[in-house]
Amino acid sequence: MKSASSENESIKTVAPESQSRVNAILTTAFTMCPLSRWLYPEPERY
């Protein structure tokens, strides 16, 4: 990943070859969120 700008290091641009990995990481990060699980209880919708 590379920074979108040198002033704001918290926003990153994801290379196309890394996109599926980043999506998997973000999805995994929110699986323990009670509100997300309540809103989307079916795994295929989540």
KOLTORGU-921570 format. One record per residue: residue in one letter; x, z, y of N, C-alpha, C, O in turn. Coordinates in steps of 0.1 Angstrom, whole numbers. Layout:
BEGIN
+------+--------+-------+---------+---------+-------+----------+--------+-------+---------+--------+-------+---------+
! code ! n_east !  n_up ! n_north ! ca_east ! ca_up ! ca_north ! c_east !  c_up ! c_north ! o_east !  o_up ! o_north !
+------+--------+-------+---------+---------+-------+----------+--------+-------+---------+--------+-------+---------+
!    A !      X !     Z !       Y !       X !     Z !        Y !      X !     Z !       Y !      X !     Z !       Y !
...
+------+--------+-------+---------+---------+-------+----------+--------+-------+---------+--------+-------+---------+
//
This chain:
BEGIN
+------+--------+-------+---------+---------+-------+----------+--------+-------+---------+--------+-------+---------+
! code ! n_east !  n_up ! n_north ! ca_east ! ca_up ! ca_north ! c_east !  c_up ! c_north ! o_east !  o_up ! o_north !
+------+--------+-------+---------+---------+-------+----------+--------+-------+---------+--------+-------+---------+
!    M !      8 !     0 !     -12 !       0 !     0 !        0 !      9 !     0 !      12 !     20 !     5 !      12 !
!    K !      4 !    -6 !      23 !      11 !    -6 !       35 !      2 !     0 !      46 !    -10 !    -1 !      45 !
!    S !      8 !     6 !      56 !       0 !    11 !       67 !     -6 !     1 !      76 !     -1 !   -10 !      78 !
!    A !    -19 !     3 !      80 !     -26 !    -6 !       89 !    -19 !    -6 !     103 !    -19 !   -17 !     109 !
!    S !    -14 !     5 !     107 !      -6 !     6 !      119 !      3 !    17 !     119 !      1 !    27 !     111 !
!    S !     14 !    17 !     126 !      23 !    28 !      126 !     17 !    41 !     133 !     23 !    52 !     131 !
!    E !      7 !    39 !     141 !       1 !    50 !      148 !     -8 !    58 !     140 !     -9 !    71 !     141 !
!    N !    -15 !    52 !     130 !     -25 !    59 !      122 !    -21 !    57 !     107 !    -25 !    47 !     101 !
!    E !    -13 !    67 !     102 !      -8 !    66 !       88 !    -19 !    69 !      78 !    -16 !    67 !      66 !
!    S !    -31 !    74 !      82 !     -41 !    78 !       72 !    -49 !    66 !      67 !    -56 !    67 !      57 !
!    I !    -49 !    54 !      74 !     -56 !    42 !       69 !    -46 !    33 !      63 !    -36 !    29 !      69 !
!    K !    -49 !    29 !      51 !     -40 !    20 !       43 !    -47 !     7 !      39 !    -59 !     7 !      38 !
!    T !    -39 !    -3 !      38 !     -44 !   -16 !       33 !    -40 !   -17 !      19 !    -28 !   -15 !      15 !
!    V !    -49 !   -20 !      10 !     -46 !   -21 !       -4 !    -44 !   -36 !      -8 !    -52 !   -45 !      -5 !
!    A !    -33 !   -38 !     -15 !     -30 !   -51 !      -20 !    -40 !   -55 !     -31 !    -45 !   -47 !     -38 !
!    P !    -44 !   -68 !     -32 !     -54 !   -72 !      -41 !    -51 !   -68 !     -56 !    -60 !   -64 !     -63 !
!    E !    -38 !   -68 !     -60 !     -34 !   -64 !      -73 !    -36 !   -49 !     -76 !    -36 !   -45 !     -87 !
!    S !    -37 !   -41 !     -65 !     -39 !   -27 !      -67 !    -53 !   -22 !     -65 !    -56 !   -10 !     -67 !
!    Q !    -62 !   -31 !     -61 !     -76 !   -28 !      -57 !    -83 !   -21 !     -69 !    -90 !   -11 !     -66 !
!    S !    -83 !   -26 !     -81 !     -90 !   -19 !      -92 !    -85 !    -5 !     -95 !    -93 !     4 !     -98 !
!    R !    -72 !    -3 !     -93 !     -66 !    10 !      -96 !    -71 !    20 !     -85 !    -75 !    31 !     -88 !
!    V !    -71 !    15 !     -72 !     -76 !    24 !      -61 !    -90 !    27 !     -63 !    -95 !    38 !     -60 !
!    N !    -98 !    17 !     -67 !    -113 !    20 !      -69 !   -115 !    30 !     -80 !   -124 !    38 !     -79 !
!    A !   -107 !    29 !     -91 !    -108 !    39 !     -102 !   -105 !    53 !     -97 !   -111 !    63 !    -100 !
!    I !    -94 !    54 !     -89 !     -90 !    67 !      -84 !   -101 !    73 !     -75 !   -104 !    85 !     -76 !
!    L !   -107 !    65 !     -66 !    -117 !    70 !      -57 !   -130 !    74 !     -64 !   -136 !    84 !     -61 !
!    T !   -133 !    66 !     -74 !    -145 !    69 !      -82 !   -143 !    82 !     -90 !   -152 !    91 !     -90 !
!    T !   -131 !    84 !     -96 !    -128 !    96 !     -103 !   -128 !   108 !     -93 !   -132 !   119 !     -97 !
!    A !   -123 !   106 !     -81 !    -123 !   117 !      -71 !   -137 !   122 !     -68 !   -138 !   134 !     -65 !
!    F !   -147 !   114 !     -69 !    -160 !   118 !      -65 !   -169 !   122 !     -77 !   -181 !   125 !     -75 !
!    T !   -164 !   121 !     -89 !    -172 !   124 !     -101 !   -176 !   139 !    -101 !   -186 !   143 !    -107 !
!    M !   -168 !   147 !     -95 !    -171 !   162 !      -95 !   -179 !   166 !     -83 !   -182 !   178 !     -81 !
!    C !   -183 !   157 !     -74 !    -191 !   160 !      -62 !   -206 !   162 !     -67 !   -212 !   153 !     -71 !
!    P !   -211 !   174 !     -65 !    -225 !   177 !      -70 !   -235 !   168 !     -63 !   -245 !   164 !     -69 !
!    L !   -234 !   166 !     -50 !    -243 !   157 !      -43 !   -243 !   143 !     -48 !   -254 !   137 !     -51 !
!    S !   -231 !   137 !     -50 !    -230 !   124 !      -56 !   -236 !   123 !     -70 !   -243 !   113 !     -73 !
!    R !   -234 !   133 !     -78 !    -239 !   133 !      -92 !   -254 !   134 !     -91 !   -261 !   129 !    -100 !
!    W !   -259 !   142 !     -82 !    -274 !   144 !      -81 !   -280 !   131 !     -76 !   -291 !   127 !     -81 !
!    L !   -274 !   124 !     -66 !    -280 !   112 !      -61 !   -279 !   100 !     -71 !   -288 !    92 !     -72 !
!    Y !   -268 !   100 !     -79 !    -266 !    90 !      -89 !   -263 !    96 !    -103 !   -252 !    96 !    -108 !
!    P !   -273 !   101 !    -110 !    -271 !   108 !     -122 !   -267 !    99 !    -134 !   -261 !   103 !    -143 !
!    E !   -272 !    86 !    -133 !    -268 !    77 !     -144 !   -254 !    72 !    -142 !   -251 !    66 !    -131 !
!    P !   -246 !    72 !    -152 !    -232 !    68 !     -151 !   -231 !    53 !    -147 !   -222 !    50 !    -139 !
!    E !   -240 !    45 !    -152 !    -239 !    30 !     -148 !   -242 !    28 !    -134 !   -238 !    18 !    -128 !
!    R !   -250 !    36 !    -127 !    -253 !    35 !     -113 !   -242 !    41 !    -104 !   -240 !    36 !     -93 !
!    Y !   -235 !    51 !    -110 !    -225 !    58 !     -102 !   -213 !    49 !    -101 !   -203 !    53 !     -95 !
+------+--------+-------+---------+---------+-------+----------+--------+-------+---------+--------+-------+---------+
//
